[in-house]
Amino acid sequence: MKKLLLVLFLLMAGLLIYQLLVRRGTKTLPSGRGERIISLSPTLTEVLFALGEGEQIVGVTRYCTYPPEAKSKEKVGDFLNPDLEKITQLRPDLVLAERWSSTKIVNRLRGMGISVVEIPSPQSIHEIYEAIQTVGEDIGKSEQARAIVADMQRRVDIVTRRAANLSRQPSIYIEIDLPSWTVGRASYTHQAVTLCGARNIFGDVEKAALLVSREAIIQRNPEVILSFEASADQIRRRPGWGEISAVRHGRIIDHFDRDLFSRGNQRLVEGMEKFQVRFEALMRE
């Protein structure tokens, strides 16, 4: 009887583990065995390369442009409209994707028998750490992932301590896209800029991104403007913007690599370091 109960217990435990794996749609891949990986996210592609998995990547989206080696990988479209036939032809052992509620692609891939890991799209720096560690665990590179996160934490701490030396937090408008898309509190971009010593003028809005009116920007009168799209000259020519403090004093940061602040991975801290240098230089002028 005891043996029967033990067998039943082991069967139930095995079934539970199997169900969890199926629900997650993933398998953990031990490193160094030549697995074939497809990434449906520029953010995750960069994480994979940082973890030393460049050789295992057989397909990426057309937006995966960093590091330069990613450009030579087979293209499978984009996350919302990937080429399913191409993905099948590449015979992946694993597909990595960010979790978005607006698409059914992951379910379709799983329905085709393809193993997919969905990584929640991070909204904070802490969630970026978690995403990197999750990818590391799923491809058998946990130790490397911990090292990357530890390096990020060390560098973020340096940036934060440097910002503490500022006498105040100058206000900033962050223009992530035209005509006037910006970020709110629920965004790692907001958090990154804040840790660098600036105060987001739309940090009181509990959204990751929002479209604001130019009148609202003028009214909030930022002391600094960070733009990923428009040049300083284009911003200066906008009607009514001449009265904004940032424009009057020439405190506009343009030609900034948007990928450093718009992809939730280890390169965010590089963006923080570069932004902080330019931000502090403007405030000294």
For each residue, the residues with C-beta under 8 A, 3 or more apart:
1: 4 5
2: 5 6
3: 6 7
4: 1 7 8
5: 1 2 8 9
6: 2 3 9 10
7: 3 4 10 11
8: 4 5 11 12
9: 5 6 12 13
10: 6 7 13 14
11: 7 8 14 15
12: 8 9 15 16
13: 9 10 16 17
14: 10 11 17 18
15: 11 12 18 19
16: 12 13 19 20
17: 13 14 20 21
18: 14 15 21 22
19: 15 16 22 23
20: 16 17 23 24
21: 17 18 24 25 26 27
22: 18 19 25
23: 19 20
24: 20 21 117 118
25: 21 22 106 110 115 116 117 118
26: 21 94 115 116 117 138
27: 21 93 94 115
28: 137 138 139 140
29: 33 35 93 94 138 139 140
30: 33 140
31: 53 139 140 141
32: 140
33: 29 30
34: 56
35: 29 56 93 94 139
36: 56 58 90 91 92 93 94
37: 48 53 56 57 58 92 93 94 95 96 139
38: 57 58 59 60 76 87 90 92 94 95 96
39: 44 45 48 57 59 60 61 64 95 96 97
40: 44 61 76 78 79 82 95 96 97 98 105
41: 44 45 61 64 79 96 97 98 119
42: 45 46 60 61 63 64 65 66 259 263
43: 46 47 98 121 131 263 264 265
44: 39 40 41 47 48 96 97 98 119 135 265
45: 39 41 42 48 49 57 60 61 64 66 70
46: 42 43 49 50 64 66 67 70 263 265 266 267
47: 43 44 50 51 131 132 135 265 266
48: 37 39 44 45 51 53 54 56 57 96 135 139
49: 45 46 52 53 54 57 67 69 70
50: 46 47 148 265 266
51: 47 48 135 136 139 141 144 145 148
52: 49 141 144
53: 31 37 48 49 56 57 139 141
54: 48 49 57 67 69
55:
56: 34 35 36 37 48 53 139
57: 37 38 39 45 48 49 53 54 60 70 73
58: 36 37 38 73 74 90 91 92
59: 38 39 73 74 75 76 86 87 90 92
60: 38 39 42 45 57 64 70 73 74 75 76
61: 39 40 41 42 45 64 75 76 77 78 79 82
62: 75 77 78
63: 42 78
64: 39 41 42 45 46 60 61 70 71 73
65: 42 70 71 259
66: 42 45 46 70 259 267
67: 46 49 54 70
68: 71
69: 49 54 72 73
70: 45 46 49 57 60 64 65 66 67 73
71: 64 65 68
72: 69
73: 57 58 59 60 64 69 70
74: 58 59 60 86 90
75: 59 60 61 62 86
76: 38 40 59 60 61 82 83 86 87 90
77: 61 62 81 82 83 86
78: 40 61 62 63 81 82
79: 40 41 61 82 97 98 100 103 105
80: 102 103 105
81: 77 78
82: 40 61 76 77 78 79 86 87 105
83: 76 77 86 87
84: 87 88 108 109 112
85: 88 89
86: 59 74 75 76 77 82 83 89 90
87: 38 59 76 82 83 84 90 92 95 109 114
88: 84 85 91 112 114
89: 85 86
90: 36 38 58 59 74 76 86 87
91: 36 58 88
92: 36 37 38 58 59 87 95 114 115
93: 27 29 35 36 37 115
94: 26 27 29 35 36 37 38 115 116 117 138 139
95: 37 38 39 40 87 92 109 114 115 116 117
96: 37 38 39 40 41 44 48 116 117 119 135 138
97: 39 40 41 44 79 105 106 116 117 118 119
98: 40 41 43 44 79 118 119 120 121
99: 106 118 119 120 121
100: 79 103 121
101:
102: 80
103: 79 80 100 106
104: 107 108
105: 40 79 80 82 97 108 109
106: 25 97 99 103 109 110 116 118
107: 104 110 111
108: 84 104 105 111 112
109: 84 87 95 105 106 112 114 116
110: 25 106 107 113 114 115 116
111: 107 108
112: 84 88 108 109
113: 110
114: 87 88 92 95 109 110
115: 25 26 27 92 93 94 95 110
116: 25 26 94 95 96 97 106 109 110
117: 24 25 26 94 95 96 97 134 135 138
118: 24 25 97 98 99 106
119: 41 44 96 97 98 99 131 134 135
120: 98 99 127 130 131
121: 43 98 99 100 264
122: 125 127 128 130 131 188 264
123: 127 186 187 188 208 264
124: 127 128 188 191
125: 122 128 129 152 156 188 191 192 195 268
126: 129 130
127: 120 122 123 124 130 131 188 264
128: 122 124 125 131 132 152 188 264 265 266 268
129: 125 126 132 133 149 152 153
130: 120 122 126 127 133 134
131: 43 47 119 120 122 127 128 134 135 264 265
132: 47 128 129 135 136 145 148 149 265 266
133: 129 130 136 137 142 145 146 149
134: 117 119 130 131 137 138
135: 44 47 48 51 96 117 119 131 132 138 139 141 145
136: 51 132 133 139 141 142 143 144 145 146 148
137: 28 133 134 140 142 145
138: 26 28 29 94 96 117 134 135
139: 28 29 31 35 37 48 51 53 56 94 135 136
140: 28 29 30 31 32 137
141: 31 51 52 53 135 136 144 145
142: 133 136 137 145 146
143: 136 146 147
144: 51 52 136 141 147 148
145: 51 132 133 135 136 137 141 142 148 149
146: 133 136 142 143 149 150
147: 143 144 150 151
148: 50 51 132 136 144 145 151 152 266
149: 129 132 133 145 146 152 153
150: 146 147 153 154
151: 147 148 154 155 266
152: 125 128 129 148 149 155 156 266 268 269
153: 129 149 150 156 157
154: 150 151 157 158
155: 151 152 158 159 269 272 273
156: 125 152 153 159 160 195 269 272
157: 153 154 160 161
158: 154 155 161 162
159: 155 156 162 163 195 196 269 272 273 276
160: 156 157 163 164 195
161: 157 158 164 165
162: 158 159 165 197 276
163: 159 160 166 195 196 197 276
164: 160 161
165: 161 162
166: 163 169 197 280 283
167:
168:
169: 166 194 197 198 199
170: 197 198 199 223 224 283
171: 198 199 200 201 220 221 222 223 224
172: 193 198 199 200 201 222 223 224 225 226 246 279
173: 182 201 202 217 220 222 224 225 226 246
174: 182 183 189 190 193 200 202 226
175: 178 180 181 182 225 226 227 228 229 230
176: 181 182 183 189 209 228 229 258 261 262
177: 181 228 229
178: 175 181 229 230
179: 211 214
180: 175 211 212 213 214 217
181: 175 176 177 178 209 210 211 212
182: 173 174 175 176 202 209 210 211 212
183: 174 176 187 189 190 200 202 208 209 210
184: 187 190 200 202 203 204 205 206 207 208 209 210
185: 190 200 203 204 205 206 207
186: 123 190 206 207 208
187: 123 183 184 190 191 207 208 209
188: 122 123 124 125 127 128 191 192 264 268
189: 174 176 183 192 193 261 262
190: 174 183 184 185 186 187 193 194 200 203
191: 124 125 187 188 194 195
192: 125 188 189 195 196 261 268 271 272 275
193: 172 174 189 190 196 198 200 226 261 275
194: 169 190 191 197 198 199 200 203
195: 125 156 159 160 163 191 192 272
196: 159 163 192 193 272 275 276 279
197: 162 163 166 169 170 194 276 279 280
198: 169 170 171 172 193 194 224 279
199: 169 170 171 172 194 203
200: 171 172 174 183 184 185 190 193 194 203
201: 171 172 173 217 220 222
202: 173 174 182 183 184 205 210 212 220
203: 184 185 190 194 199 200
204: 184 185
205: 184 185 202 210
206: 184 185 186
207: 184 185 186 187 210
208: 123 183 184 186 187
209: 176 181 182 183 184 187
210: 181 182 183 184 202 205 207
211: 179 180 181 182
212: 180 181 182 202 216 217
213: 180 216 217
214: 179 180 217 218 238 240 241
215: 218 219 240
216: 212 213 219 220
217: 173 180 201 212 213 214 220 222 241 244
218: 214 215 221 240 241 243 244
219: 215 216
220: 171 173 201 202 216 217
221: 171 218 243 244 245
222: 171 172 173 201 217 225 244 245 246
223: 170 171 172 245 246 249 251
224: 170 171 172 173 198 246 251 252 253 279 282 283
225: 172 173 175 222 235 244 246 247 251 252 253
226: 172 173 174 175 193 253 256 275
227: 175 230 231 232 235 252 253 254 256
228: 175 176 177 256 258 261 262
229: 175 176 177 178 258
230: 175 178 227 234 235 254
231: 227 234 235 254 255
232: 227 235 236 250 252 254
233: 236 237
234: 230 231 237 238
235: 225 227 230 231 232 238 241 247 252 254
236: 232 233 241 242 247 252
237: 233 234
238: 214 234 235 241
239:
240: 214 215 218 243
241: 214 217 218 235 236 238 244 247
242: 236 247 248
243: 218 221 240 247 248
244: 217 218 221 222 225 241 247 248
245: 221 222 223 248 249 251
246: 172 173 222 223 224 225 249 251 252
247: 225 235 236 241 242 243 244 250 252
248: 242 243 244 245
249: 223 245 246 285
250: 232 247 282 285
251: 223 224 225 245 246 282 283 285
252: 224 225 227 232 235 236 246 247
253: 224 225 226 227 256 275 278 279 282
254: 227 230 231 232 235
255: 231
256: 226 227 228 253 260 261 271 274 275 278
257: 260 261 271 274
258: 176 228 229 261 262
259: 42 65 66 262 263 267
260: 256 257 263 267 268 270 271 274
261: 176 189 192 193 228 256 257 258 268 271 275
262: 176 189 228 258 259
263: 42 43 46 259 260 267 268
264: 43 121 122 123 127 128 131 188 268
265: 43 44 46 47 50 128 131 132 268
266: 46 47 50 128 132 148 151 152 269
267: 46 66 259 260 263 270 271
268: 125 128 152 188 192 260 261 263 264 265 271 272
269: 152 155 156 159 266 272 273
270: 260 267 273 274
271: 192 256 257 260 261 267 268 274 275
272: 155 156 159 192 195 196 268 269 275 276
273: 155 159 269 270 276 277
274: 256 257 260 270 271 277 278
275: 192 193 196 226 253 256 261 271 272 278 279
276: 159 162 163 196 197 272 273 279 280
277: 273 274 280 281
278: 253 256 274 275 281 282
279: 172 196 197 198 224 253 275 276 282 283
280: 166 197 276 277 283 284
281: 277 278 284 285
282: 224 250 251 253 278 279 285
283: 166 170 224 251 279 280
284: 280 281
285: 249 250 251 281 282
